[in-house]
Amino acid sequence: MKQTNFKIIPIVIVLVAAFFIGRTTASGVSQWQSTYAILPQAENWGLGFAESGSEQQPSGNATAEELQQYHTYYLGNNDEKVIYLTFDCGYENGNTKPILKALKKHNAKGTFFVVGHFLESSPDLVKQMLAEGHAVGNHTYHHPDMSSIATKESFQKELDDNAALFQQITGKEMSNYYRPPQGKYSTVNLKMAKELGYHTFFWSLAYVDWYEDRQPSHEEAFEKLTGRIHPGAIVLLHSTSKTNGEILDELLTKWEDMGYTFQPLSHLIKNDT
């Protein structure tokens, strides 16, 4: 069998592509090492893809097995042609409604990871997400680099403040799903999130869709999003992307034609228990 060579491609959801060196005290690292296998202390989530069109699952800079002990996921089962649709919502610029319209047309349930600003500025959209059966997850209140936060109290405050605002707006509890802002994380962060009752979600497919003034063409988007799709894909799209709003209906149709179905993240967690 021909061996596939993977090339690690860091996918960092930030406006500048730079690595951040997290700060963790030596004593803190020693404490976690006594109980847990240690992933790199401060990382940007990255992926390595096989040949385009192969439908092979990508590798991550941590394995699914390493992440599992922290209730953390970046993809699902390789035996199921299932796609998990997730959207990061930093602010609203008119593209969330067409995204919701496309999801409703295909009866596809997604997860929207929201920050405090989105909750404050677009409460009606958040209510619509819930009314149409989508989950709303925690992307922190201020969208900071969480891997730089040294204390559990400060880490928890970013999540609690966001969840409290969501409950104030909707009268419901936010889903216990957490996505690290900018894809920055540390092993200590993952453990903190687990202790707070969260499941952490990275992704196994994304593309550069977050520059509002440099949106990818439809052709570029389809090339990346259909060429790299794979069973169990956790797809990350930004709700601020005009391209995503314009192509999502057709994209979901293309994926369906390839034999894929759509499931919520609760399906992934259920299968893993």
Secondary structure, 3 states (H helix, E strand, C coil): CCCCCCEEEECCCCCCCCCCCCCCCHHHHHHHHCCCCCCCCCEECEEEECCCCCCCCCEECCCHHHHHCCCEECECCCCCCEEEEEEEECCCCCCHHHHHHHHHHCCCCCEEEECHHHHHHCHHHHHHHHHCCCEEEECCCCCCCHHHCCCHHHHHHHHHHHHHHHHHHHCCCCCCEECCHHHEECHHHHHHHHHCCCEEECCCECCCCCCCCCCCCHHHHHHHHHHCCCCCEEEEEECCCHHHHHHHHHHHHHHHHCCCEECCHHHHHHHCC
